[in-house]
Amino acid sequence: MTTKSREVGAALLWRVFNVHVAEAMLPESPPKGEPIDVIGGTRSEIAST
C-alpha cells in the first residue's frame, strides 16, 4: 500500500469517525467557549491529535 492511499484511507476513517461523534453529541449543546469545527470536533480536540 502506498503512502498516498494510506493517507486517504486515514482521512476517510477520520471523517466517518467525526460524523459519528457529531451525531452522538447532537442532543447536547456544545460547551461555551468551544467553537465547533467543520468536521465535527472541537478545536482543542483537533489540536491534541
PDB file of N, CA, C and O in Angstrom, chain B, residues numbered from 101:
ATOM      1  N   MET B 101       0.851  -1.194   0.000  1.00  0.00           N
ATOM      2  CA  MET B 101       0.000   0.000   0.000  1.00  0.00           C
ATOM      3  C   MET B 101       0.888   1.246   0.000  1.00  0.00           C
ATOM      4  O   MET B 101       1.841   1.349   0.772  1.00  0.00           O
ATOM      5  N   THR B 102       0.558   2.165  -0.863  1.00  0.00           N
ATOM      6  CA  THR B 102       1.377   3.364  -0.952  1.00  0.00           C
ATOM      7  C   THR B 102       1.049   4.330   0.175  1.00  0.00           C
ATOM      8  O   THR B 102       0.004   4.226   0.817  1.00  0.00           O
ATOM      9  N   THR B 103       1.951   5.265   0.406  1.00  0.00           N
ATOM     10  CA  THR B 103       1.730   6.248   1.465  1.00  0.00           C
ATOM     11  C   THR B 103       0.495   7.085   1.159  1.00  0.00           C
ATOM     12  O   THR B 103      -0.271   7.433   2.057  1.00  0.00           O
ATOM     13  N   LYS B 104       0.308   7.407  -0.142  1.00  0.00           N
ATOM     14  CA  LYS B 104      -0.827   8.254  -0.518  1.00  0.00           C
ATOM     15  C   LYS B 104      -2.156   7.574  -0.199  1.00  0.00           C
ATOM     16  O   LYS B 104      -3.046   8.195   0.383  1.00  0.00           O
ATOM     17  N   SER B 105      -2.295   6.319  -0.571  1.00  0.00           N
ATOM     18  CA  SER B 105      -3.561   5.624  -0.312  1.00  0.00           C
ATOM     19  C   SER B 105      -3.789   5.450   1.187  1.00  0.00           C
ATOM     20  O   SER B 105      -4.929   5.465   1.650  1.00  0.00           O
ATOM     21  N   ARG B 106      -2.710   5.287   1.942  1.00  0.00           N
ATOM     22  CA  ARG B 106      -2.838   5.167   3.396  1.00  0.00           C
ATOM     23  C   ARG B 106      -3.355   6.480   3.984  1.00  0.00           C
ATOM     24  O   ARG B 106      -4.197   6.478   4.882  1.00  0.00           O
ATOM     25  N   GLU B 107      -2.846   7.599   3.471  1.00  0.00           N
ATOM     26  CA  GLU B 107      -3.306   8.909   3.941  1.00  0.00           C
ATOM     27  C   GLU B 107      -4.780   9.115   3.621  1.00  0.00           C
ATOM     28  O   GLU B 107      -5.538   9.619   4.449  1.00  0.00           O
ATOM     29  N   VAL B 108      -5.182   8.723   2.415  1.00  0.00           N
ATOM     30  CA  VAL B 108      -6.581   8.871   2.010  1.00  0.00           C
ATOM     31  C   VAL B 108      -7.472   7.994   2.881  1.00  0.00           C
ATOM     32  O   VAL B 108      -8.540   8.426   3.315  1.00  0.00           O
ATOM     33  N   GLY B 109      -7.038   6.770   3.135  1.00  0.00           N
ATOM     34  CA  GLY B 109      -7.811   5.865   3.981  1.00  0.00           C
ATOM     35  C   GLY B 109      -7.962   6.412   5.386  1.00  0.00           C
ATOM     36  O   GLY B 109      -9.042   6.343   5.973  1.00  0.00           O
ATOM     37  N   ALA B 110      -6.883   6.955   5.927  1.00  0.00           N
ATOM     38  CA  ALA B 110      -6.930   7.525   7.272  1.00  0.00           C
ATOM     39  C   ALA B 110      -7.858   8.740   7.304  1.00  0.00           C
ATOM     40  O   ALA B 110      -8.601   8.938   8.265  1.00  0.00           O
ATOM     41  N   ALA B 111      -7.808   9.544   6.255  1.00  0.00           N
ATOM     42  CA  ALA B 111      -8.666  10.729   6.188  1.00  0.00           C
ATOM     43  C   ALA B 111     -10.137  10.327   6.144  1.00  0.00           C
ATOM     44  O   ALA B 111     -10.978  10.949   6.793  1.00  0.00           O
ATOM     45  N   LEU B 112     -10.443   9.285   5.377  1.00  0.00           N
ATOM     46  CA  LEU B 112     -11.830   8.815   5.289  1.00  0.00           C
ATOM     47  C   LEU B 112     -12.300   8.261   6.628  1.00  0.00           C
ATOM     48  O   LEU B 112     -13.414   8.548   7.067  1.00  0.00           O
ATOM     49  N   LEU B 113     -11.445   7.460   7.281  1.00  0.00           N
ATOM     50  CA  LEU B 113     -11.809   6.906   8.587  1.00  0.00           C
ATOM     51  C   LEU B 113     -12.037   8.024   9.595  1.00  0.00           C
ATOM     52  O   LEU B 113     -12.994   7.996  10.369  1.00  0.00           O
ATOM     53  N   TRP B 114     -11.135   9.019   9.572  1.00  0.00           N
ATOM     54  CA  TRP B 114     -11.242  10.143  10.499  1.00  0.00           C
ATOM     55  C   TRP B 114     -12.539  10.906  10.264  1.00  0.00           C
ATOM     56  O   TRP B 114     -13.199  11.336  11.210  1.00  0.00           O
ATOM     57  N   ARG B 115     -12.899  11.070   8.982  1.00  0.00           N
ATOM     58  CA  ARG B 115     -14.118  11.804   8.648  1.00  0.00           C
ATOM     59  C   ARG B 115     -15.353  11.045   9.141  1.00  0.00           C
ATOM     60  O   ARG B 115     -16.255  11.638   9.732  1.00  0.00           O
ATOM     61  N   VAL B 116     -15.390   9.743   8.897  1.00  0.00           N
ATOM     62  CA  VAL B 116     -16.517   8.917   9.345  1.00  0.00           C
ATOM     63  C   VAL B 116     -16.613   8.938  10.867  1.00  0.00           C
ATOM     64  O   VAL B 116     -17.700   9.065  11.430  1.00  0.00           O
ATOM     65  N   PHE B 117     -15.455   8.811  11.527  1.00  0.00           N
ATOM     66  CA  PHE B 117     -15.418   8.846  12.988  1.00  0.00           C
ATOM     67  C   PHE B 117     -16.001  10.158  13.515  1.00  0.00           C
ATOM     68  O   PHE B 117     -16.798  10.163  14.453  1.00  0.00           O
ATOM     69  N   ASN B 118     -15.595  11.265  12.900  1.00  0.00           N
ATOM     70  CA  ASN B 118     -16.074  12.571  13.343  1.00  0.00           C
ATOM     71  C   ASN B 118     -17.571  12.734  13.125  1.00  0.00           C
ATOM     72  O   ASN B 118     -18.253  13.352  13.943  1.00  0.00           O
ATOM     73  N   VAL B 119     -18.089  12.182  12.023  1.00  0.00           N
ATOM     74  CA  VAL B 119     -19.529  12.256  11.769  1.00  0.00           C
ATOM     75  C   VAL B 119     -20.285  11.512  12.863  1.00  0.00           C
ATOM     76  O   VAL B 119     -21.300  11.996  13.364  1.00  0.00           O
ATOM     77  N   HIS B 120     -19.784  10.329  13.234  1.00  0.00           N
ATOM     78  CA  HIS B 120     -20.450   9.559  14.286  1.00  0.00           C
ATOM     79  C   HIS B 120     -20.387  10.291  15.627  1.00  0.00           C
ATOM     80  O   HIS B 120     -21.367  10.310  16.372  1.00  0.00           O
ATOM     81  N   VAL B 121     -19.258  10.881  15.928  1.00  0.00           N
ATOM     82  CA  VAL B 121     -19.122  11.636  17.177  1.00  0.00           C
ATOM     83  C   VAL B 121     -20.082  12.822  17.178  1.00  0.00           C
ATOM     84  O   VAL B 121     -20.733  13.099  18.186  1.00  0.00           O
ATOM     85  N   ALA B 122     -20.168  13.519  16.049  1.00  0.00           N
ATOM     86  CA  ALA B 122     -21.059  14.677  15.953  1.00  0.00           C
ATOM     87  C   ALA B 122     -22.510  14.253  16.131  1.00  0.00           C
ATOM     88  O   ALA B 122     -23.274  14.936  16.812  1.00  0.00           O
ATOM     89  N   GLU B 123     -22.899  13.136  15.528  1.00  0.00           N
ATOM     90  CA  GLU B 123     -24.270  12.647  15.655  1.00  0.00           C
ATOM     91  C   GLU B 123     -24.563  12.236  17.097  1.00  0.00           C
ATOM     92  O   GLU B 123     -25.658  12.479  17.605  1.00  0.00           O
ATOM     93  N   ALA B 124     -23.593  11.621  17.748  1.00  0.00           N
ATOM     94  CA  ALA B 124     -23.781  11.178  19.129  1.00  0.00           C
ATOM     95  C   ALA B 124     -23.940  12.376  20.072  1.00  0.00           C
ATOM     96  O   ALA B 124     -24.617  12.285  21.096  1.00  0.00           O
ATOM     97  N   MET B 125     -23.314  13.483  19.717  1.00  0.00           N
ATOM     98  CA  MET B 125     -23.323  14.653  20.590  1.00  0.00           C
ATOM     99  C   MET B 125     -24.442  15.643  20.257  1.00  0.00           C
ATOM    100  O   MET B 125     -24.598  16.652  20.945  1.00  0.00           O
ATOM    101  N   LEU B 126     -25.219  15.362  19.210  1.00  0.00           N
ATOM    102  CA  LEU B 126     -26.246  16.307  18.770  1.00  0.00           C
ATOM    103  C   LEU B 126     -27.227  16.745  19.859  1.00  0.00           C
ATOM    104  O   LEU B 126     -27.517  17.937  19.954  1.00  0.00           O
ATOM    105  N   PRO B 127     -27.748  15.837  20.682  1.00  0.00           N
ATOM    106  CA  PRO B 127     -28.724  16.272  21.684  1.00  0.00           C
ATOM    107  C   PRO B 127     -28.157  17.265  22.701  1.00  0.00           C
ATOM    108  O   PRO B 127     -28.903  18.049  23.287  1.00  0.00           O
ATOM    109  N   GLU B 128     -26.857  17.230  22.906  1.00  0.00           N
ATOM    110  CA  GLU B 128     -26.238  18.123  23.883  1.00  0.00           C
ATOM    111  C   GLU B 128     -25.747  19.389  23.190  1.00  0.00           C
ATOM    112  O   GLU B 128     -25.327  19.346  22.033  1.00  0.00           O
ATOM    113  N   SER B 129     -25.799  20.491  23.885  1.00  0.00           N
ATOM    114  CA  SER B 129     -25.251  21.715  23.330  1.00  0.00           C
ATOM    115  C   SER B 129     -23.745  21.727  23.597  1.00  0.00           C
ATOM    116  O   SER B 129     -23.298  21.232  24.631  1.00  0.00           O
ATOM    117  N   PRO B 130     -22.967  22.283  22.681  1.00  0.00           N
ATOM    118  CA  PRO B 130     -21.520  22.331  22.899  1.00  0.00           C
ATOM    119  C   PRO B 130     -21.180  23.230  24.085  1.00  0.00           C
ATOM    120  O   PRO B 130     -21.875  24.214  24.336  1.00  0.00           O
ATOM    121  N   PRO B 131     -20.124  22.900  24.808  1.00  0.00           N
ATOM    122  CA  PRO B 131     -19.735  23.749  25.939  1.00  0.00           C
ATOM    123  C   PRO B 131     -19.389  25.154  25.471  1.00  0.00           C
ATOM    124  O   PRO B 131     -18.833  25.329  24.386  1.00  0.00           O
ATOM    125  N   LYS B 132     -19.709  26.141  26.271  1.00  0.00           N
ATOM    126  CA  LYS B 132     -19.421  27.521  25.881  1.00  0.00           C
ATOM    127  C   LYS B 132     -17.910  27.716  25.757  1.00  0.00           C
ATOM    128  O   LYS B 132     -17.122  27.181  26.536  1.00  0.00           O
ATOM    129  N   GLY B 133     -17.538  28.509  24.741  1.00  0.00           N
ATOM    130  CA  GLY B 133     -16.132  28.783  24.528  1.00  0.00           C
ATOM    131  C   GLY B 133     -15.426  27.719  23.714  1.00  0.00           C
ATOM    132  O   GLY B 133     -14.214  27.798  23.514  1.00  0.00           O
ATOM    133  N   GLU B 134     -16.167  26.715  23.235  1.00  0.00           N
ATOM    134  CA  GLU B 134     -15.564  25.684  22.391  1.00  0.00           C
ATOM    135  C   GLU B 134     -16.172  25.766  20.998  1.00  0.00           C
ATOM    136  O   GLU B 134     -17.230  25.184  20.755  1.00  0.00           O
ATOM    137  N   PRO B 135     -15.524  26.478  20.078  1.00  0.00           N
ATOM    138  CA  PRO B 135     -16.067  26.560  18.722  1.00  0.00           C
ATOM    139  C   PRO B 135     -16.057  25.189  18.055  1.00  0.00           C
ATOM    140  O   PRO B 135     -15.056  24.475  18.111  1.00  0.00           O
ATOM    141  N   ILE B 136     -17.160  24.827  17.429  1.00  0.00           N
ATOM    142  CA  ILE B 136     -17.242  23.535  16.754  1.00  0.00           C
ATOM    143  C   ILE B 136     -16.634  23.670  15.365  1.00  0.00           C
ATOM    144  O   ILE B 136     -17.001  24.559  14.597  1.00  0.00           O
ATOM    145  N   ASP B 137     -15.712  22.790  15.057  1.00  0.00           N
ATOM    146  CA  ASP B 137     -15.049  22.832  13.765  1.00  0.00           C
ATOM    147  C   ASP B 137     -15.930  22.188  12.703  1.00  0.00           C
ATOM    148  O   ASP B 137     -16.897  21.495  13.017  1.00  0.00           O
ATOM    149  N   VAL B 138     -15.579  22.428  11.435  1.00  0.00           N
ATOM    150  CA  VAL B 138     -16.401  21.957  10.322  1.00  0.00           C
ATOM    151  C   VAL B 138     -16.535  20.439  10.326  1.00  0.00           C
ATOM    152  O   VAL B 138     -17.604  19.917  10.010  1.00  0.00           O
ATOM    153  N   ILE B 139     -15.468  19.722  10.679  1.00  0.00           N
ATOM    154  CA  ILE B 139     -15.517  18.266  10.583  1.00  0.00           C
ATOM    155  C   ILE B 139     -16.103  17.609  11.818  1.00  0.00           C
ATOM    156  O   ILE B 139     -16.119  16.381  11.904  1.00  0.00           O
ATOM    157  N   GLY B 140     -16.580  18.379  12.768  1.00  0.00           N
ATOM    158  CA  GLY B 140     -17.356  17.787  13.849  1.00  0.00           C
ATOM    159  C   GLY B 140     -16.699  17.765  15.214  1.00  0.00           C
ATOM    160  O   GLY B 140     -17.359  17.440  16.201  1.00  0.00           O
ATOM    161  N   GLY B 141     -15.414  18.101  15.304  1.00  0.00           N
ATOM    162  CA  GLY B 141     -14.760  18.101  16.601  1.00  0.00           C
ATOM    163  C   GLY B 141     -14.533  19.514  17.086  1.00  0.00           C
ATOM    164  O   GLY B 141     -14.664  20.466  16.317  1.00  0.00           O
ATOM    165  N   THR B 142     -14.199  19.655  18.337  1.00  0.00           N
ATOM    166  CA  THR B 142     -13.844  20.978  18.834  1.00  0.00           C
ATOM    167  C   THR B 142     -12.398  21.266  18.448  1.00  0.00           C
ATOM    168  O   THR B 142     -11.624  20.344  18.188  1.00  0.00           O
ATOM    169  N   ARG B 143     -12.043  22.520  18.413  1.00  0.00           N
ATOM    170  CA  ARG B 143     -10.681  22.884  18.011  1.00  0.00           C
ATOM    171  C   ARG B 143      -9.637  22.284  18.959  1.00  0.00           C
ATOM    172  O   ARG B 143      -8.555  21.892  18.521  1.00  0.00           O
ATOM    173  N   SER B 144      -9.950  22.213  20.224  1.00  0.00           N
ATOM    174  CA  SER B 144      -8.985  21.657  21.168  1.00  0.00           C
ATOM    175  C   SER B 144      -8.766  20.166  20.914  1.00  0.00           C
ATOM    176  O   SER B 144      -7.651  19.668  21.066  1.00  0.00           O
ATOM    177  N   GLU B 145      -9.833  19.449  20.526  1.00  0.00           N
ATOM    178  CA  GLU B 145      -9.680  18.025  20.225  1.00  0.00           C
ATOM    179  C   GLU B 145      -8.801  17.840  18.994  1.00  0.00           C
ATOM    180  O   GLU B 145      -7.939  16.962  18.965  1.00  0.00           O
ATOM    181  N   ILE B 146      -9.024  18.675  17.975  1.00  0.00           N
ATOM    182  CA  ILE B 146      -8.250  18.552  16.746  1.00  0.00           C
ATOM    183  C   ILE B 146      -6.783  18.886  17.016  1.00  0.00           C
ATOM    184  O   ILE B 146      -5.883  18.221  16.503  1.00  0.00           O
ATOM    185  N   ALA B 147      -6.551  19.907  17.815  1.00  0.00           N
ATOM    186  CA  ALA B 147      -5.181  20.316  18.099  1.00  0.00           C
ATOM    187  C   ALA B 147      -4.423  19.255  18.891  1.00  0.00           C
ATOM    188  O   ALA B 147      -3.199  19.162  18.794  1.00  0.00           O
ATOM    189  N   SER B 148      -5.142  18.459  19.668  1.00  0.00           N
ATOM    190  CA  SER B 148      -4.477  17.481  20.528  1.00  0.00           C
ATOM    191  C   SER B 148      -4.146  16.178  19.809  1.00  0.00           C
ATOM    192  O   SER B 148      -3.469  15.317  20.371  1.00  0.00           O
ATOM    193  N   THR B 149      -4.616  16.023  18.571  1.00  0.00           N
ATOM    194  CA  THR B 149      -4.350  14.772  17.858  1.00  0.00           C
ATOM    195  C   THR B 149      -3.123  14.876  16.987  1.00  0.00           C
ATOM    196  O   THR B 149      -2.758  13.910  16.317  1.00  0.00           O
TER     197      THR B 149
END
